[in-house]
Amino acid sequence: MIKGLAITPPVLGRISIGRVVEKNGIRLPQKDDQFTITSQIQEKDTGWVLHPLDAELRKEATNGKLRTIPVRMLFNEADLNLRAEYTMFDRKSGRPMCVGNGDTCKRLTQSGVQSLSCPGPTLCEFGKGGLCKPYGRLNVKVGDDDDLGTFIFRTTGYNSIRTLTARLSYYQAVSGGLLAYMPLELKLRGKSTTQSHRAPIYYVDLVVKEGLSLQEAVAEARERSRQLKEEGVDQTALDAAAAKGFGNALFEYDEDELGQVVEEFYPSTRGECLSGNTSIALKLREDLSPAKSVSV
């Protein structure tokens, strides 16, 4: 195994509740009130190409709005399915500079990566001013075409990260550690807060698949676990392999997602554009061209 390279679950596509739109030469994140499932292909003029599953699931959705997605987890261990940390990214490269859990952190410094205390975004001098945010990556299985392929949902929202973390740990507990076999679905929920000026904001929840009770879902998980074990599938070994792969690098990141990170964390404004109407994302693509590619 190549050292320094995080081995993450194979990704077949993306799940999002928003998109990046361009206005007057500036690319800005725009939230939505529904899910969108895309492939990994992005076209210059139209953006991300929809995955066939998007149209398939949308047929059964109310008013054509995709607000639930049937999913299964790839791993029994909750933290392997959802990795969430406080993260500060470099504005230009999109690579992580500091990753922490509120207790300790790994920070990239001039003398290398150091392990330091992590007081969290609100108390950290290094990441003050909104530079450090929670960053979560959830991998889920959608459909039956690929047993080990996943769709990834990335979020910087406290509501989604807090809710998904709680749900995954609860389902792992009540199922007796059979989280990977639970029939679940991602569900989009809305709420209003004083910070949102009473306008609705949307976040992602994880619930038992519609039509099933918790008891029925656990019973199905037990039966599915028994059946796959008899067929020779070793879920425990899969979890162990995943944990080893995630731990193979100091930071988990994908070169292909760096542009999205910059657009999500640091949406460019007229004052922040690097050169005229050149956005940070465009500058990023220049920085990561073959002639200028660097490694952390």
JOMO-V15823 format. One record per run of one state. SS is the DSSP state (a for helix, b for strand, c for the rest). FROM is the first residue (numbers start at 1). LEN is the number of residues. If there is no record, write none. Layout:
SS;FROM;LEN
SS;FROM;LEN
This chain:
c;1;10
b;11;13
c;24;2
b;26;18
c;44;3
b;47;4
c;51;1
a;52;7
c;59;3
a;62;3
c;65;3
b;68;5
c;73;5
a;78;4
b;82;8
c;90;6
b;96;5
c;101;3
b;104;6
c;110;2
b;112;6
c;118;14
b;132;10
c;142;8
b;150;6
c;156;2
a;158;17
c;175;4
a;179;3
c;182;2
b;184;9
c;193;7
b;200;9
c;209;5
a;214;17
c;231;4
a;235;12
c;247;8
a;255;11
c;266;4
a;270;3
c;273;2
b;275;1
c;276;2
b;278;1
c;279;1
a;280;8
c;288;9
